[in-house]
Amino acid sequence: MQLIRSQTKLDIVVHVDEQLDEQNRLRVTHALTKAKGVERAHFTEERHHLLVIGYDPASTSSSQILKLIRKQQLHAQLVGGL
């Protein structure tokens, strides 16, 4: 798995096992964007189980982001980087 750097920022893709409705997807992305180092988070339009997260690796890590998602009682796995 290779993560591509863009001016010290990284984008990752996370697979969420649960099928979430729009309200719960918004809840997840809102919680993530409030976290230190996370700059953006959104579910893909056509595949609502894929979550794209942009973050600053100097402030957080992909494992910390996964922990945040799992604290919301979700099952998630890192798919890779963009």
N, C-alpha and C positions, 0 to 999 in steps of 0.2 A: 504494500500500500504506500503510495507516494502522495504527500501533501504539497501543494504548490504555494509558494510564498508570494505575496503581493504587498510590497512595502511593509513588511513585518506583520501582515494580517493573514489569517488563514480562514478558509471556508471548509466546512466538513458537512457530510451527509450522514444523517442518523435515520435508521429504520425504526419506526414505532410499530409494535405488533398490534396494538389495539386499534379498532376502527373508531375514530373520534368524530363527533359532529363538529360543525363550525364553531360553536360556542366553546367547546373543550379545546379545539385547536388554538383558538385565540387565547384561552387561559394559559396554555403551555407556552406559546410564543411570548406572551406578556411576561410571564415569570422568568423566562430566559433572558429577555432584553433588560430586565432589571438587575441581572447578575453582573458582578464586576467583570469587565473584560469582554462581555458579549455585546457586539455592536448591532447585530440584526439576526432575526430568526423568522423563518416562514416555512410553511408546508408547501410542497409543490402543487400546482393547480390540478394536474391530471392524476397525480398519485398522492393522495392525502396521507399515506403512511410514511412518506419521505420528508424529512425535516432538514432544511438547509440552514446552517448557522455560521455566521461570520464572527470571528473573535480575534482578540489580540493575544498572541501566545506569551507575551511578556506579563500578562495579567491573569491568565487562566489557562486551562489545558482541556484537551478533548475528554480526558477522564473525569475532570471536574464537571464538565458540561453533562456528561452521561449521568453522573451522580445526581445532578439537579433534576434531570428528567425522571430518573428512577424514584426520586423522593416524591414525585407526584403520582406514585403508584402505577407507573407505566413500565412496560418491558421494552427496552430499546437497545440497539446495537449500532456501533459505528460501522458505516459502510465504507467510507473513504473520504478523500479530499477532492476538492475541485481545483 
